[in-house]
Amino acid sequence: MTFSTESIFLNNEPESFKQYRETRAVQCANVMLCTAGHIDLFYRGEMLRVEKKHLFIRVPNATELGPYQMSPDFQFMQLSIPISLFESLMYGNMRVEPNWWAKQEFLKVHPIFELNEHSIDLCRMYFNMIAIQMQDAQTDYKKHILMLFARAATLELLNFLDKQVAFSSALNERTAISTSDYTFHTFINMLREHPHEREVQWYAAQLDITPKYLSEICKDRSGKSASEWIAETTVAEIKHYLRETTLPIREVARVMEFPNASFFCQYTKKHTGLTPNHFRKQNQA
């Protein structure tokens, strides 16, 4: 079966894998569980074999999938979501996940995991629940339900990675990674801890470096400048308050430490295309 919406692509048909690869793969996050046989994929300069009980995870823009070859008995379950939704989910997880960026980077280098029966059962459960929801008409309620499933699935993934790798100990030691990597990871964690600070200069001062150097590090490590990271984090925080709470707009502006409600409304419209009230009406959970 194959199901597709503007946000989610779900399939378990080998003949539709080519369609996914040609139309969605580059700009999507992809999670694929092999349930029988195997598939050989050219990925990041080498041929990888994904076989039964293997989970293959590809984060957006990691690299393109090259040539592939399926075994005659290959069977799989695959979930793909666009980069915009993936980033939204990951930013949302900053609230509970201090090492979310490190895990995302880890997946680029280590995309394959062998699952136990419990983890396989979880994958099947999410796949089947999402498939059932996608069979119905996509009302606003259904869209919210699908997003909740997608968020739950990403949290399951982050929790799974915690069991595979000790991220926190490595990232807390300067000797474990380069100075620029350490600075970037520290900056990312500062965004999580201080989502209301919106000036590059503030973060640079805390790190004892110049704003220009901080932006160069961010650009080199992620393709985004420090100011872009700050804006995206701020917008994610704004969306959280508008979507998940009933606080008045003026109160959200105060909590987010904007000078006044008018400036908050201008900022929100600039970055979302909607005023806070309109965004809330369209996205209130």
N, C-alpha and C positions, 0 to 999 in steps of 0.2 A: 504494500500500500504506500501511497505517496500523498502527503497533505502539504499545502502551502498557503501561507498568508503573507501579508506585507512584512511580518516580523519573524516568522518561524517556518522552516522547511523541515519536514519530517518524512523519512522514507526507510524502507527495508527491501527495496527492489534493486538488484544488481544492474538492470538495464537503465535505471534512472540515475545511477552514479555518474555517468558521463555528463548528463544534463546538469547535475549539481556542480561538477567540476568546472564546466565551461561557463556557467552563468552566475554562480554564487561564491565559489570557493575563495577567491582572493579577498573579498570584502566581508567575509563571514568568519565567525568562530564555529568550529566543527567538532562534534564529539561523536565518535563511532565505536560501537562495541561489536567485535567479531564474535559470532555465535557458532560458526562452523567454517571449515576450510581455512583459506587465507587470502590475503591480497598483498602484493608487493608494490610499494609506492616509492617513487623517487622524490625525496624530500630533504632539503638543506644539503644538497651535494652528495647524498648517498641513497642507496636502495634499502628501504626498511621493509621488514615482513611483519604484517599485522595478522596474527593467527587467533584461533579459538581462545576465548577468555581474555583477549587483549583489548584494552581501551586505548584508542588513538585520539589525541586531543590536539587540535590546531587552533592557536589563537589568531585573530585577524592580522593580516599583513606580515605574518612571520616569514613566509616565503610561498611561492606558488607550488602547487602540486604538479610534479612532472609526470612522465609516463608511468603507467601502472598495468599490472597483470593480475587478474583474478583466477583462483582455482575454480574448477567446474562446480564444486560443492560450496562455494563461498556464500555465507549468509551473514547478515549484519543488521544493526539498528543504528540509525544516524539522525542526529539533531543538529540543525544549523540555525544560527541567528546572526543578523547583520551587525556590523561593527558598532553602530550607534547604540543598539540595545545592549551589546556586550559591555561597552564602556559605561553605560548607565548603570548596569548591574554591578560592575566592579567598583564604581565610585560609591554606590549605595552600600557596598560591603565594607567600605572604609570604617564604618561605625563599629563593626565587630571584628574586623580582620586587619591587624596591624601590618602584616607582611603580604598583603594582596598583590602589590606590584612585584615583589620578589618571586612570588609563585607564578605570576604571569610570565615573567622572564624565564623561570625554570622550565616552564612548559615548552618554550621555543626550542630548548636544547634536549629535553627529555619528554618526547610526546607520547611514549608508549608505556602502559602499565599492565601488569598481569593481575586480574581481579580474582578474589575468592568468591565463593558461592553467594555470600551475603551481599557483596557489592554488586554482583551480577543481578541479583534479585531486585536491588534498588534501581538499577538502570532499567530493567524491564518494567518496573512499576511506574517510573516517570515517563517512559516512552508510551506505555499504554494509557496512562492518564491524560497525557497531552494529546494523543491520537483521538481519544474519545471526545475531548473538548473540541478538537478541530473539525470533527464531523458535523457539529451543529453550526447554525448560522452565527456569524461573528458579530454579535451585539456588543455594546459597550461593556456589559457585565462579563461576557466571554473573553474579551480582550484583557480585562483586568485579571481574570482567573488565569489566563495563559501567562501573563507577566508574573503572577505570583508563583506559578509552577516553575517558570524559568529562573526566578530568583532563588527558590528553594533548591533547584538543581545546582546552581552555581555555589551555593553554600555547602551542599553535599560534596561538591568537587573540592572546595577549599579545605573542608574538614578531612577529606580523604588524603589530600596532599600533606596535611599536618602529620599524618601517620607514616608518610613515606620519607620525609626529609625534615631535619631540625633546622628550620629557617632562622629562628630568632637568635640562636647562639652564633651562627655565622655572621649575621648582619650586625650584631652588637660588638664585633671585634674588628678593629681597623685592619689588623693583619690579615684577615680572611679575604678581603677584597681591596681593589685599588682605592686610592684616595678620592678620585672623582666618583667612583661607584658609591663609596661610603657617603660622600656628600649628597649625591642624588637620592639615595635611600633615606638619609636623614631628612632631607627636604620633603620627600613624599610623606614620611611619618609626621612631620610638623604640620603639613596640610591637614592631616587627619585630626591632629590635636588642637589646631588653631584655625578652623574653617572660616572664621570671621575676619581674619587678617587678609587684606587685599592688596598690599603693596610689596613689590619685589624687594624694595629696600629693607623692609622689616625682616624678611627671611634671610636676606644676605647678611644683615647685621648680626643675627643670631648665629649664623654660620661663620662669621668673621671673614667674609670674602666680599668682593664687589658684586653689585647687581649684574653687571655685564658678564662676569665669570660664572655666576650662578646660571644665567640664561644659556651661556655656551655649554655648560655641563648638561643642562636639561635637554637642550637641542641635540646634543651628541648622543645622549643615552636613550632618548625617547622620540625624537623628531618634533618635540613641542618645546616652546620657550617657557621660562618660569611664569611669565604673565599668563600664558595660555593655560598652564596647569592651575594657576590660582583662579582664573575665571571659571574654568570648568568645575573646579571643586566648589566654588561659591554658588554657581548655578545649581549644582547637584544638591547642595544644602538647602537652597531656596525651594527647589522642587519638593524636597522632603517635607518641609514645613507646610507648603501649600497643598500637597497631596495627602499627607498623613495626619495633619492636625486641623483643628477648626479655629486656630488663633486668628483674630482680626488682622487684616493686612498691616495696619499701623503697628500692631504688636510684633508681627513677624519682622518688620523693618527694624524695630527696636532690638529684638533678640539677635538679629544679624548685624547689629551695630552700624546701620546706615544712619547718616545725619538726620534724615527725615523721610517720611513716607513717599513724598514726591520723587526724591532721588532714587529710592528703592524701586518704585514703579517704572521709572525710566530705565534703570539698570536691567530689570527683569524683562521688559519688552525688548530691549536691545539684544539680549542674549537668548530669548526664547521665541520672540516674534509675537508674544501675547502679553497683555497686562496681567498682573497677579490675579485679579478677579476672573478674567477669562481663562487663564491657565487652570485655576482651581475648578472652575465649572466643567472644564473638559476632562480633568484628570482626577478629581476627588475620588478616593477609594471608598 
